[in-house]
Structure formats: structure tokens, C-alpha cells
Amino acid sequence: MITTREYAALSARDIARLVGCGTLTAVEAVTAALARIGERDPKLRAFTEVWPERAVAGAARVDARIAGGARLPLAGVPLGVKTGEGPDSYQNRRLAAAGCVPVGATSAPRTARGWQTYGHTDRGPTLNPLDPAWSPGGSSAGSAVAVAAGLVPLASGSDGAGSVRIPAAWCGVIGFKPTNGLLPARDRAGLNSPGVLARTPGDVLAYLDAVGGAPEAAAPRPARPLAAVWSATLGYADTDPAVAAVARRAADALAGAGLVTVDETADLALVDPAPAWAALRAGSPSPGDVRRIAANGERLTGLFERTDLVLTPTTPNPPHGHGGPGDRMSVALTWAFNISGHPALSLPAGATPRGEPVGLQLVARPRGERLLLDLADRATRTGAVPPATTA
């Protein structure tokens, strides 16, 4: 048997390796996950529902497949499923086929009114494991909390304006949105992409291989450091100086580790995408919105002809309280890339002097997922960025 503390320290790939070689059973892994949820979730409220009988039965089926000779890349990995998406969504069905076992539904905001970066349950709001006074971000709030607290090593999310990346930044874990269209969109506008919350880049890569079909060959690693452009504001966001400073230190640490070179002369100034995003979501973009989208698309296309990465803070502000963000636009630095479709990832970057968590957002050219994940893996292995939380 495995203790809940031992379980919480394992990555998704650790669990799959142990289950695959017979050291651990999927039933033992899922039982430990359910016990960990029972210990921690009454206070955190990451889950709106837990499915113990269904989960144990699913784990037993995984064990039977392993005993029959199946090789499953995510064998026995307990999975949190974002509320509103369900186990039968495209990405969750692909994850289950790879051996994941859904254990429950994770929280999201109760309504879509405003830019609500929190999670709701019938037991009260979802709490950030780093500080219960803070929102965990949203809308994939419970998924981020479940991963950060070691309830599950992997949780599905969806990202229409930053809904995976923002909670990742505020809970100290990794949040990943692939290129728009790589997976079926969650909305008619094509803005809302499936995504994932995890604690290691390797687990995100395992997710990508599982949901994207047969694993592709790894992207060739450039012999040189990757070229990067830094922007604290993208030309329009009201970014807190303390947040910008933490994210910039993380970018400089990547450069110090020889992973990137930061172009200090590039001036990345986009047009504020807020009205265009809202119009696309409503299905009624005006000619002005179309021009705004085209202008940003042209600027990004030109930029990625001469650079590999864009680096920004994930959010312009630190976590707000449970009363809401007020007039702050926590999505200001993320939703431009939901419109443009570029793959983006949030890595833990550190904390402000007040202890507030900050994320570093990495953006690559379309279909550059493996470049992002290779860089994230090297950044975590070299200590250039802090490890993800297991709070």
C-alpha cells in the first residue's frame, strides 16, 4: 500500500511507471487519491463531486488491462475533471484510454458574469492552498487547487481567456493551453481550448501525447539558446510593478541558465484585444474588431519570424480575494493568445515581497508545443524556475 503523503509526492508519470511495472496497482493509486481528497478537500473545496465507486471500478479495469499485457502511458493516474466538461469530453476520453482514472469533478465559477476568477461549490468557495484568503484563479479553479494540493497529479481544464494559465499562476503549478484547433474547441467561437494543470512539464507532455494521438517525435532541440522577447504589458495591460519584476527575474534566470536570449530592443505592442474577444465570444465581431484581430495577428506573425518565444507575466495582478477582482482584468495578458491561437504555458516564477505567487507565461509559434515543454523541462531541471507547489 501507499500512504497519502507518498502518493502526493508522485508525478503522473511516476504513478504510470509504478503501475506499469507492477510495483503499485491502479486501485492502490486511486484509493490513495480518494483518501487524500478526504483529508484535504473538506477545507479546500476543489471538488464539486467525488466518484469513489466509479473510480475504484475504473482502476480495477486498468489493472486488468495491465495484467493482460497492455502498455498504458498514464496507467492508474488519478484525474480531476473540470466541472461542466465531464468524463466524456474529447480530452478526458483520450486520457482515460491512456489509463487515467477520473476521480471527481473540479470546481469552476457558478456563472459566466464578469471576469470571475474563482471556484464555486455548494460547500462554499474553492480556497487557494497557498493562502485561503486568495482566489485560486479560474475558471479551472478546482483543477489547479487539486493539483497544487496533491489531490491528483493531473487535472483537465479549458482555457478560453486564460482559464488554465491564470489558476496555474496563482496556485504555483503549470498550466498549458495548446494551439487552437489542435484539440476540439469547447465553444463555437474557437477561443476555448482544452488544457491541463500539472506539476511537471513531463506530465504535460504525457497529457499532450495522450490527447493528441500517437506520440510524435520530439521537436529537435536547437543548438543555440532560444530567442525570446520580453513584454510586461503587451503594450496595453496595467501590470503591477511587483508582478512584472518577479516574472522578469524568472525570464532573466532562463537567460542565466543559457536556455534563452532575451531581445532587449524588440517592442511588442499589441492592440488591446478586450472588445474583439467579447465580440468573438458573442458571435458578432464588427469591422473594427476584425481589423483589431488582423493587426495583432500580423504583429505576432512578424515577431515569430525572428524569435522563438514571447515571455510575459501570466497575469497583470496578484491573486485577489474571494470578493472578486473588482475592475482588474486578470485575463489581460492571456486572452490575446486565445484569439491568435498560439500555444501558451504558465510556469511558477516566484513570489512578490508580500508572498503572492506569480506565473511566467511562455508563448510559442503555432504547433510549437514541444518546444515550450522542452524549455519548461530544462528550466525546472536546472532550477531556473521554482518547482511547482505541493501545498
C-alpha beads as a LAMMPS data file, in Angstrom:
LAMMPS data file: protein, C-alpha beads

391 atoms
390 bonds

1 atom types
1 bond types

-500.0 500.0 xlo xhi
-500.0 500.0 ylo yhi
-500.0 500.0 zlo zhi

Masses

1 110.0

Atoms # bond

1 1 1 0.000 0.000 0.000
2 1 1 0.990 3.638 -0.442
3 1 1 0.421 6.439 2.069
4 1 1 -1.317 9.652 1.089
5 1 1 1.919 11.583 1.674
6 1 1 3.857 9.221 -0.594
7 1 1 1.102 9.428 -3.189
8 1 1 1.066 13.249 -3.192
9 1 1 4.791 13.356 -3.995
10 1 1 4.395 11.276 -7.162
11 1 1 4.034 12.748 -10.638
12 1 1 1.599 11.291 -13.148
13 1 1 4.478 9.621 -14.982
14 1 1 5.806 8.208 -11.686
15 1 1 2.442 6.581 -10.989
16 1 1 2.138 5.211 -14.526
17 1 1 5.637 3.726 -14.345
18 1 1 4.953 2.056 -10.989
19 1 1 1.591 0.688 -12.133
20 1 1 3.031 -0.451 -15.431
21 1 1 5.793 -2.480 -13.781
22 1 1 3.550 -3.940 -11.071
23 1 1 5.096 -2.125 -8.085
24 1 1 1.804 -0.314 -7.495
25 1 1 -1.714 -1.133 -8.642
26 1 1 -4.091 1.368 -10.144
27 1 1 -6.575 0.529 -7.361
28 1 1 -3.933 1.422 -4.756
29 1 1 -3.132 4.709 -6.501
30 1 1 -6.795 5.687 -6.793
31 1 1 -7.522 4.616 -3.214
32 1 1 -4.686 6.855 -2.031
33 1 1 -6.063 9.727 -4.133
34 1 1 -9.531 9.303 -2.633
35 1 1 -8.030 9.232 0.862
36 1 1 -6.018 12.385 0.141
37 1 1 -9.163 14.092 -1.140
38 1 1 -10.967 13.018 2.024
39 1 1 -8.198 14.533 4.157
40 1 1 -7.722 17.859 2.365
41 1 1 -10.788 18.695 0.313
42 1 1 -13.271 19.425 3.110
43 1 1 -11.333 22.671 3.671
44 1 1 -10.076 23.382 0.152
45 1 1 -13.296 22.554 -1.734
46 1 1 -11.520 21.748 -5.014
47 1 1 -14.116 19.107 -5.935
48 1 1 -17.820 19.569 -6.519
49 1 1 -18.297 15.789 -6.743
50 1 1 -16.158 12.765 -5.910
51 1 1 -16.809 9.411 -7.594
52 1 1 -15.288 6.746 -5.293
53 1 1 -17.139 3.669 -6.555
54 1 1 -16.764 4.614 -10.202
55 1 1 -13.082 5.455 -9.688
56 1 1 -12.185 2.198 -7.952
57 1 1 -14.037 0.208 -10.607
58 1 1 -12.200 2.128 -13.331
59 1 1 -8.878 1.486 -11.624
60 1 1 -9.652 -2.233 -11.444
61 1 1 -10.249 -2.219 -15.194
62 1 1 -6.860 -0.559 -15.697
63 1 1 -5.215 -3.249 -13.567
64 1 1 -6.928 -5.919 -15.684
65 1 1 -5.649 -4.293 -18.867
66 1 1 -2.115 -4.181 -17.460
67 1 1 -2.372 -7.825 -16.407
68 1 1 -3.452 -8.639 -19.950
69 1 1 -0.285 -7.110 -21.356
70 1 1 -1.492 -3.614 -22.227
71 1 1 1.028 -0.794 -22.055
72 1 1 -0.731 2.380 -20.934
73 1 1 1.272 5.627 -20.798
74 1 1 -0.852 7.040 -17.952
75 1 1 -1.775 3.778 -16.231
76 1 1 -3.617 4.323 -12.964
77 1 1 -3.177 8.099 -12.855
78 1 1 -5.987 9.722 -10.833
79 1 1 -7.532 12.539 -12.858
80 1 1 -9.534 15.578 -11.815
81 1 1 -12.195 16.535 -14.380
82 1 1 -13.294 20.147 -14.718
83 1 1 -16.959 20.687 -13.848
84 1 1 -19.006 21.360 -16.957
85 1 1 -16.715 19.263 -19.117
86 1 1 -17.337 15.778 -17.778
87 1 1 -15.553 12.461 -18.285
88 1 1 -16.995 12.108 -21.787
89 1 1 -15.334 15.200 -23.278
90 1 1 -12.800 14.574 -26.031
91 1 1 -9.726 15.135 -23.901
92 1 1 -11.000 13.174 -20.905
93 1 1 -11.950 10.186 -23.066
94 1 1 -8.449 10.205 -24.584
95 1 1 -6.887 10.444 -21.128
96 1 1 -8.978 7.501 -19.895
97 1 1 -7.914 5.491 -22.944
98 1 1 -4.293 6.179 -21.909
99 1 1 -5.002 4.770 -18.436
100 1 1 -6.151 7.771 -16.395
101 1 1 -8.915 7.223 -13.849
102 1 1 -11.348 10.122 -13.265
103 1 1 -11.939 10.547 -9.529
104 1 1 -14.225 13.579 -9.408
105 1 1 -15.405 16.899 -10.849
106 1 1 -13.390 20.012 -10.009
107 1 1 -14.926 23.410 -9.350
108 1 1 -15.481 26.330 -11.709
109 1 1 -17.300 29.676 -11.293
110 1 1 -21.046 29.440 -10.752
111 1 1 -21.851 31.901 -13.545
112 1 1 -20.082 33.431 -16.514
113 1 1 -20.929 37.006 -15.438
114 1 1 -17.863 39.239 -15.461
115 1 1 -14.277 38.017 -15.285
116 1 1 -14.789 35.693 -12.344
117 1 1 -11.560 34.025 -11.363
118 1 1 -12.704 31.789 -8.545
119 1 1 -14.358 28.445 -7.947
120 1 1 -17.789 27.664 -6.537
121 1 1 -19.093 24.630 -4.682
122 1 1 -22.248 24.030 -2.688
123 1 1 -19.982 23.997 0.383
124 1 1 -18.533 27.435 -0.305
125 1 1 -15.772 28.942 -2.459
126 1 1 -12.717 26.978 -3.507
127 1 1 -9.705 28.058 -1.442
128 1 1 -6.168 28.609 -2.660
129 1 1 -3.868 26.127 -0.861
130 1 1 -1.102 28.750 -0.749
131 1 1 -3.319 31.114 1.258
132 1 1 -7.045 30.567 1.874
133 1 1 -7.644 34.327 1.660
134 1 1 -6.728 34.304 -2.039
135 1 1 -8.782 33.221 -5.000
136 1 1 -7.245 30.212 -6.769
137 1 1 -7.975 31.856 -10.132
138 1 1 -10.304 30.482 -12.720
139 1 1 -12.217 29.259 -14.373
140 1 1 -10.306 25.963 -13.940
141 1 1 -10.098 26.768 -10.244
142 1 1 -10.664 23.373 -8.663
143 1 1 -8.339 21.658 -11.124
144 1 1 -5.464 23.957 -10.130
145 1 1 -6.155 23.508 -6.410
146 1 1 -6.448 19.727 -6.744
147 1 1 -3.040 19.569 -8.423
148 1 1 -1.352 22.078 -6.106
149 1 1 -2.608 20.252 -3.007
150 1 1 -1.510 16.836 -4.265
151 1 1 -5.067 15.511 -4.547
152 1 1 -4.386 14.465 -8.150
153 1 1 -1.246 14.817 -10.258
154 1 1 -3.195 15.776 -13.377
155 1 1 -6.432 17.688 -13.902
156 1 1 -8.215 18.706 -17.064
157 1 1 -9.233 22.276 -17.716
158 1 1 -10.339 24.551 -20.500
159 1 1 -8.890 27.910 -21.474
160 1 1 -10.981 30.485 -23.304
161 1 1 -9.271 33.617 -21.973
162 1 1 -6.613 32.263 -19.619
163 1 1 -8.745 29.869 -17.575
164 1 1 -5.971 27.274 -17.273
165 1 1 -2.982 29.625 -17.123
166 1 1 -4.353 32.055 -14.515
167 1 1 -5.163 29.444 -11.818
168 1 1 -1.831 27.772 -12.549
169 1 1 -0.040 31.059 -11.831
170 1 1 -1.962 31.754 -8.631
171 1 1 -1.673 28.203 -7.259
172 1 1 2.006 27.703 -8.153
173 1 1 1.605 24.918 -10.721
174 1 1 1.880 24.523 -14.506
175 1 1 -0.988 25.384 -16.840
176 1 1 -0.905 24.597 -20.541
177 1 1 -3.058 25.678 -23.498
178 1 1 -2.172 24.066 -26.846
179 1 1 -2.506 25.669 -30.264
180 1 1 -6.130 26.471 -31.021
181 1 1 -7.605 23.707 -33.155
182 1 1 -5.130 21.043 -32.088
183 1 1 -7.971 19.691 -29.921
184 1 1 -11.692 20.274 -30.493
185 1 1 -12.699 23.705 -29.175
186 1 1 -15.063 23.969 -26.228
187 1 1 -17.012 26.859 -27.808
188 1 1 -18.362 27.878 -31.210
189 1 1 -16.003 30.847 -31.431
190 1 1 -12.962 28.559 -31.270
191 1 1 -11.462 30.546 -28.387
192 1 1 -11.832 27.927 -25.666
193 1 1 -9.217 25.196 -25.936
194 1 1 -8.923 22.111 -23.736
195 1 1 -5.901 22.300 -21.450
196 1 1 -4.274 20.739 -18.427
197 1 1 -2.959 21.505 -14.943
198 1 1 0.085 19.573 -13.700
199 1 1 3.161 19.869 -11.510
200 1 1 5.826 18.785 -14.026
201 1 1 6.462 19.539 -17.706
202 1 1 6.898 15.800 -18.256
203 1 1 3.326 15.217 -17.127
204 1 1 2.109 17.920 -19.514
205 1 1 3.972 16.178 -22.342
206 1 1 2.357 12.867 -21.361
207 1 1 -1.011 14.631 -21.481
208 1 1 -0.248 16.056 -24.917
209 1 1 0.755 12.663 -26.288
210 1 1 -2.401 11.097 -24.858
211 1 1 -4.904 13.643 -26.139
212 1 1 -3.154 14.451 -29.415
213 1 1 -2.997 10.919 -30.745
214 1 1 0.129 8.829 -31.345
215 1 1 3.228 10.421 -29.764
216 1 1 5.158 12.495 -32.264
217 1 1 8.916 12.647 -32.481
218 1 1 10.328 15.187 -30.056
219 1 1 10.965 18.596 -31.569
220 1 1 14.663 18.924 -32.381
221 1 1 16.376 20.879 -29.645
222 1 1 18.095 23.969 -31.063
223 1 1 21.868 24.041 -30.640
224 1 1 21.569 27.664 -29.559
225 1 1 19.553 29.274 -26.754
226 1 1 16.029 30.104 -27.838
227 1 1 15.424 33.693 -28.886
228 1 1 12.846 35.385 -26.657
229 1 1 11.069 38.727 -26.494
230 1 1 10.005 40.047 -23.095
231 1 1 6.952 42.211 -22.531
232 1 1 5.470 43.135 -19.169
233 1 1 2.336 44.672 -20.684
234 1 1 1.949 43.580 -24.352
235 1 1 1.555 47.300 -24.938
236 1 1 -1.772 47.786 -23.154
237 1 1 -2.066 45.896 -19.831
238 1 1 -1.911 47.649 -16.451
239 1 1 0.643 45.281 -14.921
240 1 1 1.634 45.671 -11.270
241 1 1 5.341 46.531 -10.996
242 1 1 5.870 43.851 -8.314
243 1 1 4.341 41.153 -10.540
244 1 1 6.339 42.311 -13.553
245 1 1 9.559 42.270 -11.522
246 1 1 9.087 38.664 -10.378
247 1 1 8.259 37.421 -13.864
248 1 1 11.190 39.347 -15.347
249 1 1 13.573 37.773 -12.825
250 1 1 12.334 34.364 -13.962
251 1 1 12.944 35.331 -17.598
252 1 1 16.439 36.500 -16.664
253 1 1 17.023 33.200 -14.847
254 1 1 16.210 31.334 -18.061
255 1 1 18.790 33.501 -19.801
256 1 1 21.290 32.961 -17.000
257 1 1 20.901 29.194 -17.396
258 1 1 21.728 29.504 -21.082
259 1 1 18.228 28.487 -22.183
260 1 1 17.153 31.730 -23.852
261 1 1 18.488 35.051 -25.017
262 1 1 16.188 37.984 -24.324
263 1 1 15.927 40.631 -27.039
264 1 1 16.014 43.947 -25.216
265 1 1 15.287 46.001 -28.339
266 1 1 12.056 44.392 -29.530
267 1 1 8.942 46.410 -28.769
268 1 1 5.946 44.108 -28.646
269 1 1 2.925 46.394 -28.643
270 1 1 -0.402 44.754 -29.440
271 1 1 -3.802 46.380 -29.635
272 1 1 -5.918 45.718 -26.546
273 1 1 -7.958 42.645 -27.584
274 1 1 -10.736 43.092 -24.987
275 1 1 -13.530 44.306 -27.310
276 1 1 -12.561 41.848 -30.047
277 1 1 -12.576 38.910 -27.625
278 1 1 -16.030 39.847 -26.320
279 1 1 -17.364 40.281 -29.848
280 1 1 -15.958 36.930 -30.990
281 1 1 -17.457 35.210 -27.963
282 1 1 -20.832 36.779 -28.768
283 1 1 -20.511 35.809 -32.432
284 1 1 -20.833 39.399 -33.647
285 1 1 -17.415 40.920 -34.460
286 1 1 -17.631 44.351 -36.091
287 1 1 -15.364 45.510 -38.924
288 1 1 -13.329 47.323 -36.272
289 1 1 -12.951 44.102 -34.294
290 1 1 -11.834 42.275 -37.416
291 1 1 -9.206 44.962 -38.074
292 1 1 -8.016 44.754 -34.466
293 1 1 -7.644 40.970 -34.675
294 1 1 -5.848 41.208 -38.014
295 1 1 -3.443 43.876 -36.730
296 1 1 -2.422 41.764 -33.736
297 1 1 -2.140 38.673 -35.921
298 1 1 0.188 40.446 -38.319
299 1 1 2.364 41.744 -35.481
300 1 1 2.682 38.320 -33.913
301 1 1 3.364 36.619 -37.229
302 1 1 6.120 39.111 -37.961
303 1 1 7.547 38.746 -34.490
304 1 1 7.694 34.941 -34.633
305 1 1 9.576 35.131 -37.917
306 1 1 12.564 36.367 -35.906
307 1 1 12.029 34.949 -32.419
308 1 1 11.093 31.642 -30.795
309 1 1 9.229 32.828 -27.714
310 1 1 7.271 35.625 -26.122
311 1 1 7.685 35.906 -22.344
312 1 1 5.212 37.837 -20.159
313 1 1 3.786 37.671 -16.653
314 1 1 0.809 35.320 -16.737
315 1 1 -1.447 37.824 -15.017
316 1 1 -1.026 41.579 -14.548
317 1 1 -2.060 41.404 -10.901
318 1 1 -1.575 39.073 -7.931
319 1 1 -4.386 36.860 -6.624
320 1 1 -7.401 38.827 -5.432
321 1 1 -9.648 37.858 -2.553
322 1 1 -12.879 35.922 -2.739
323 1 1 -14.894 39.092 -3.231
324 1 1 -13.723 39.226 -6.831
325 1 1 -11.238 41.161 -8.939
326 1 1 -13.046 44.490 -8.983
327 1 1 -12.073 46.343 -12.142
328 1 1 -8.805 44.450 -12.603
329 1 1 -8.579 42.388 -15.786
330 1 1 -6.686 39.273 -14.719
331 1 1 -7.075 37.967 -18.293
332 1 1 -5.328 40.969 -19.854
333 1 1 -2.088 39.116 -20.724
334 1 1 -3.595 35.757 -21.646
335 1 1 -6.615 36.256 -23.883
336 1 1 -4.698 37.777 -26.786
337 1 1 -3.318 34.275 -27.380
338 1 1 -6.772 32.688 -27.289
339 1 1 -7.646 34.940 -30.212
340 1 1 -4.354 34.416 -32.063
341 1 1 -4.323 30.688 -31.256
342 1 1 -0.680 30.458 -30.136
343 1 1 0.247 27.721 -27.636
344 1 1 0.978 29.118 -24.185
345 1 1 2.140 27.804 -20.840
346 1 1 2.369 29.262 -17.332
347 1 1 5.320 28.267 -15.166
348 1 1 5.805 29.168 -11.490
349 1 1 8.022 32.260 -11.369
350 1 1 8.286 33.023 -7.647
351 1 1 6.512 35.414 -5.318
352 1 1 6.227 39.142 -4.713
353 1 1 7.658 40.646 -1.495
354 1 1 4.185 40.111 0.004
355 1 1 4.361 36.391 -0.813
356 1 1 1.893 36.486 -3.698
357 1 1 2.528 33.838 -6.391
358 1 1 3.434 34.945 -9.911
359 1 1 3.486 32.963 -13.150
360 1 1 5.757 33.360 -16.156
361 1 1 3.848 32.928 -19.430
362 1 1 5.724 31.344 -22.346
363 1 1 4.179 31.650 -25.805
364 1 1 5.473 29.895 -28.947
365 1 1 4.562 29.962 -32.620
366 1 1 1.624 27.728 -33.674
367 1 1 2.300 23.988 -33.208
368 1 1 5.289 24.865 -31.022
369 1 1 4.009 22.856 -28.035
370 1 1 7.033 20.580 -27.797
371 1 1 9.439 23.498 -27.944
372 1 1 7.606 25.040 -24.987
373 1 1 7.578 21.823 -22.999
374 1 1 11.236 21.053 -23.690
375 1 1 12.196 24.516 -22.448
376 1 1 9.935 24.163 -19.395
377 1 1 11.501 20.805 -18.587
378 1 1 15.039 22.180 -18.826
379 1 1 14.045 25.241 -16.795
380 1 1 12.712 23.112 -13.936
381 1 1 15.590 20.641 -14.041
382 1 1 18.207 23.407 -13.866
383 1 1 16.353 25.268 -11.120
384 1 1 15.923 28.349 -13.324
385 1 1 12.269 28.472 -12.179
386 1 1 10.844 27.290 -8.839
387 1 1 9.298 23.826 -8.599
388 1 1 5.549 23.556 -8.710
389 1 1 3.615 23.591 -5.471
390 1 1 2.577 20.571 -3.470
391 1 1 0.882 22.546 -0.725

Bonds

1 1 1 2
2 1 2 3
3 1 3 4
4 1 4 5
5 1 5 6
6 1 6 7
7 1 7 8
8 1 8 9
9 1 9 10
10 1 10 11
11 1 11 12
12 1 12 13
13 1 13 14
14 1 14 15
15 1 15 16
16 1 16 17
17 1 17 18
18 1 18 19
19 1 19 20
20 1 20 21
21 1 21 22
22 1 22 23
23 1 23 24
24 1 24 25
25 1 25 26
26 1 26 27
27 1 27 28
28 1 28 29
29 1 29 30
30 1 30 31
31 1 31 32
32 1 32 33
33 1 33 34
34 1 34 35
35 1 35 36
36 1 36 37
37 1 37 38
38 1 38 39
39 1 39 40
40 1 40 41
41 1 41 42
42 1 42 43
43 1 43 44
44 1 44 45
45 1 45 46
46 1 46 47
47 1 47 48
48 1 48 49
49 1 49 50
50 1 50 51
51 1 51 52
52 1 52 53
53 1 53 54
54 1 54 55
55 1 55 56
56 1 56 57
57 1 57 58
58 1 58 59
59 1 59 60
60 1 60 61
61 1 61 62
62 1 62 63
63 1 63 64
64 1 64 65
65 1 65 66
66 1 66 67
67 1 67 68
68 1 68 69
69 1 69 70
70 1 70 71
71 1 71 72
72 1 72 73
73 1 73 74
74 1 74 75
75 1 75 76
76 1 76 77
77 1 77 78
78 1 78 79
79 1 79 80
80 1 80 81
81 1 81 82
82 1 82 83
83 1 83 84
84 1 84 85
85 1 85 86
86 1 86 87
87 1 87 88
88 1 88 89
89 1 89 90
90 1 90 91
91 1 91 92
92 1 92 93
93 1 93 94
94 1 94 95
95 1 95 96
96 1 96 97
97 1 97 98
98 1 98 99
99 1 99 100
100 1 100 101
101 1 101 102
102 1 102 103
103 1 103 104
104 1 104 105
105 1 105 106
106 1 106 107
107 1 107 108
108 1 108 109
109 1 109 110
110 1 110 111
111 1 111 112
112 1 112 113
113 1 113 114
114 1 114 115
115 1 115 116
116 1 116 117
117 1 117 118
118 1 118 119
119 1 119 120
120 1 120 121
121 1 121 122
122 1 122 123
123 1 123 124
124 1 124 125
125 1 125 126
126 1 126 127
127 1 127 128
128 1 128 129
129 1 129 130
130 1 130 131
131 1 131 132
132 1 132 133
133 1 133 134
134 1 134 135
135 1 135 136
136 1 136 137
137 1 137 138
138 1 138 139
139 1 139 140
140 1 140 141
141 1 141 142
142 1 142 143
143 1 143 144
144 1 144 145
145 1 145 146
146 1 146 147
147 1 147 148
148 1 148 149
149 1 149 150
150 1 150 151
151 1 151 152
152 1 152 153
153 1 153 154
154 1 154 155
155 1 155 156
156 1 156 157
157 1 157 158
158 1 158 159
159 1 159 160
160 1 160 161
161 1 161 162
162 1 162 163
163 1 163 164
164 1 164 165
165 1 165 166
166 1 166 167
167 1 167 168
168 1 168 169
169 1 169 170
170 1 170 171
171 1 171 172
172 1 172 173
173 1 173 174
174 1 174 175
175 1 175 176
176 1 176 177
177 1 177 178
178 1 178 179
179 1 179 180
180 1 180 181
181 1 181 182
182 1 182 183
183 1 183 184
184 1 184 185
185 1 185 186
186 1 186 187
187 1 187 188
188 1 188 189
189 1 189 190
190 1 190 191
191 1 191 192
192 1 192 193
193 1 193 194
194 1 194 195
195 1 195 196
196 1 196 197
197 1 197 198
198 1 198 199
199 1 199 200
200 1 200 201
201 1 201 202
202 1 202 203
203 1 203 204
204 1 204 205
205 1 205 206
206 1 206 207
207 1 207 208
208 1 208 209
209 1 209 210
210 1 210 211
211 1 211 212
212 1 212 213
213 1 213 214
214 1 214 215
215 1 215 216
216 1 216 217
217 1 217 218
218 1 218 219
219 1 219 220
220 1 220 221
221 1 221 222
222 1 222 223
223 1 223 224
224 1 224 225
225 1 225 226
226 1 226 227
227 1 227 228
228 1 228 229
229 1 229 230
230 1 230 231
231 1 231 232
232 1 232 233
233 1 233 234
234 1 234 235
235 1 235 236
236 1 236 237
237 1 237 238
238 1 238 239
239 1 239 240
240 1 240 241
241 1 241 242
242 1 242 243
243 1 243 244
244 1 244 245
245 1 245 246
246 1 246 247
247 1 247 248
248 1 248 249
249 1 249 250
250 1 250 251
251 1 251 252
252 1 252 253
253 1 253 254
254 1 254 255
255 1 255 256
256 1 256 257
257 1 257 258
258 1 258 259
259 1 259 260
260 1 260 261
261 1 261 262
262 1 262 263
263 1 263 264
264 1 264 265
265 1 265 266
266 1 266 267
267 1 267 268
268 1 268 269
269 1 269 270
270 1 270 271
271 1 271 272
272 1 272 273
273 1 273 274
274 1 274 275
275 1 275 276
276 1 276 277
277 1 277 278
278 1 278 279
279 1 279 280
280 1 280 281
281 1 281 282
282 1 282 283
283 1 283 284
284 1 284 285
285 1 285 286
286 1 286 287
287 1 287 288
288 1 288 289
289 1 289 290
290 1 290 291
291 1 291 292
292 1 292 293
293 1 293 294
294 1 294 295
295 1 295 296
296 1 296 297
297 1 297 298
298 1 298 299
299 1 299 300
300 1 300 301
301 1 301 302
302 1 302 303
303 1 303 304
304 1 304 305
305 1 305 306
306 1 306 307
307 1 307 308
308 1 308 309
309 1 309 310
310 1 310 311
311 1 311 312
312 1 312 313
313 1 313 314
314 1 314 315
315 1 315 316
316 1 316 317
317 1 317 318
318 1 318 319
319 1 319 320
320 1 320 321
321 1 321 322
322 1 322 323
323 1 323 324
324 1 324 325
325 1 325 326
326 1 326 327
327 1 327 328
328 1 328 329
329 1 329 330
330 1 330 331
331 1 331 332
332 1 332 333
333 1 333 334
334 1 334 335
335 1 335 336
336 1 336 337
337 1 337 338
338 1 338 339
339 1 339 340
340 1 340 341
341 1 341 342
342 1 342 343
343 1 343 344
344 1 344 345
345 1 345 346
346 1 346 347
347 1 347 348
348 1 348 349
349 1 349 350
350 1 350 351
351 1 351 352
352 1 352 353
353 1 353 354
354 1 354 355
355 1 355 356
356 1 356 357
357 1 357 358
358 1 358 359
359 1 359 360
360 1 360 361
361 1 361 362
362 1 362 363
363 1 363 364
364 1 364 365
365 1 365 366
366 1 366 367
367 1 367 368
368 1 368 369
369 1 369 370
370 1 370 371
371 1 371 372
372 1 372 373
373 1 373 374
374 1 374 375
375 1 375 376
376 1 376 377
377 1 377 378
378 1 378 379
379 1 379 380
380 1 380 381
381 1 381 382
382 1 382 383
383 1 383 384
384 1 384 385
385 1 385 386
386 1 386 387
387 1 387 388
388 1 388 389
389 1 389 390
390 1 390 391
